[in-house]
């Protein structure tokens, strides 16, 4: 995956066919989770954390904003998915709104995977143990982090 600064606030993105396929699969999984809305799922709790300590206040706030937040996350998934070519690699220029969607999706994917793996900051700072059964998914989590970092560097380069 490669991000390069383009004209104005736009950013060019290039993905190999394999990267596009993996990202598309992850987007599909996250979409299913968001559409299911399972309140007892720890990933749901991480993607939509309580805004208040009081259960009553948190519940009231959630009832007012959760649908909009969920819709926004789904719209971001749509925007990123719209750039992916199921037939192969991607080579396109992202608008500022699409860049925002990519950041949202990369963050949400990292939160979802990290929550499923019960990853700690300490675990993220270590090399992936190839004998760990979670190694492939941990490597994917690191790849998403690296991808997000590359995108953020290009955003900063334009300021």
Secondary structure as GFF3:
##gff-version 3
##sequence-region A 1 159
A	DSSP	beta_strand	2	5	.	.	.	ID=ss1
A	DSSP	beta_strand	11	15	.	.	.	ID=ss2
A	DSSP	alpha_helix	17	36	.	.	.	ID=ss3
A	DSSP	alpha_helix	42	47	.	.	.	ID=ss4
A	DSSP	alpha_helix	55	83	.	.	.	ID=ss5
A	DSSP	beta_strand	90	94	.	.	.	ID=ss6
A	DSSP	alpha_helix	96	117	.	.	.	ID=ss7
A	DSSP	alpha_helix	121	124	.	.	.	ID=ss8
A	DSSP	alpha_helix	135	157	.	.	.	ID=ss9
###
